[in-house]
Amino acid sequence: MKLSYFPGCSLGSTAKEYDKSARIACQALGVELVELKDWVCCGATSAHSTNHLLSIALPSRNVALAQEAGMDLAIPCSACYSRVKKADHVLRHDGELRKEIESIVDFKYNGKINVVSLLEALVSQVGVEAIAKKVQKPLKGLKVVCFYGCLLVRPPEVTNFDNTENPMSMDNIVKALGAETIQWSYKTDCCGANLGLTSTKVVQGMVNRLIEAAKEVEAMAIVTACPLCQSNLEMRRQERGTELPTFFFTELIGLALGLPDAKKWFNLHLINPNPLLQSLSLAD
Amino acid sequence: MSFIDADKRKFFNEVKEKSRQPIELCYQCQKCASGCIATGFADYYPNEIIRLVQLGQKERVLNSSSIWICSSCETCGARCPNGINTAEVMDALKEMAIAAGMVKEKNINLFHNTFLNSVRSHGRVHETSMMVIYKIKSGDLFSDMDVGLEMFRKGKLPLFPHRIKARGKIKDIFNKTAH
């Protein structure tokens, strides 16, 4: 099966390992990701905080490109997904604004393609059972908490995916890989998002609360599906040792499927996950 | 909502229209504040912002930190029993604060402008130069140096931007949506 793929700006820099692991894991699962040609930044928080019309128009350009490519659009970054999904929601349901956006972006919306997060794409297109069947090296002994963050399941009327207060899709995938997921009450809290650079203390407060909560339930690591969450959770904590590394869920898929590149991804982390994986005999 | 003061009415109506949210329906259940992760770091709870808007308190609302510290995590809107998406209200208020020249959190707005300038130039954000420009303009030069260098060493901060082909199209979108 083929999907258009929109990596987003972070996956070319601070979240390189998410991009690499997403592409390789999908290939191993029989999903062909075709990168959207000449995609444009989604506008992120900066557009929707300062200019509503721009915040719909920029991601609509990507909807237009995906329409041309003719395949559903899968987006790994939760923040990009949220912006493109919202634009698609407006184009689909708000006739007046659609006309304005069509004229600004110079295209005709047909509503034929769906915008999905990469997590949703894997759950719905591949399925948890099929992922479980491909596991070569079960992640036995690895106890994690899944951190969905804000934007994969909110606002529910736009995302229309999983349970808003207690999502389970990432948990189910991680369990299919042989790891154990621990339930905690912070699954859909916020990591502080783009305030990392401007209001560091705020983000430190938010992140430390999450790290403490993960320690409280005796998690060994955190699993996420968002580059902002991953970098904030690793960068903005009180002390950066080797405790509680933060994985992208695609990296764990790669590791459990026995894909040789996994080692390279882990070397890119700020919190080195290798000691933990070695202690569980999951890495050399 | 009924107002004696025309300016207060004008402000309330403007926020309602811009945010497209039924602000008048809020009855202060405080479900939004209970789940708000930013409350400990700002000057008003989300329900207080909504109440102040209902009361037409333009200066207090537009001059607040809360509208900028809100990270748009959407928890409040997902839980509101009256279907008010407060994150949308916060966005409308930020736009209005910029237009009124009342930006309390100047660095956050500076970050947004720096980010969007990078997108306007290249079609995508070039994180490396964007961060350097932000640091110079904000005067916050030395924080995160260690982690920045580590990222650079790991090849996570590319020196050169990727420039998309359709840059003209992107500039066009920026121009057509300019205030």
Interface residues (C-beta under 8 A of the other chain):
Chain A: C9 S10 G12 S13 T14 K16 D38 W39 V40 C41 G43 A44 T45 S46 A47 H48 S49 T50 N51 H52 L53 L54 A57 L58 R61 I104 V105 D106 C150 L151 R154 P155 P156 T164 T188 D189 C190 G192 A193 N194 L195 L197 T198 S199 T200 K201 V202 G205 M206 M235 N267 L268 L270
Chain B: K18 I37 A38 G40 F41 W68 I69 S71 S72 C73 E74 T75 G77 A78 N85 A87 D91 A92 K94 E95 I98 E105 N107 I108 N109 L110 F111 H112 N113 F115 L116 V119 G123 R124 V125 E127 T128 M131 Y134 S138 S143 D144 V147 E150 M151 K154 G155 K156 L157 P158 H162 I164 K165 A166 K169 I170 I173 F174 K176 T177 A178 H179
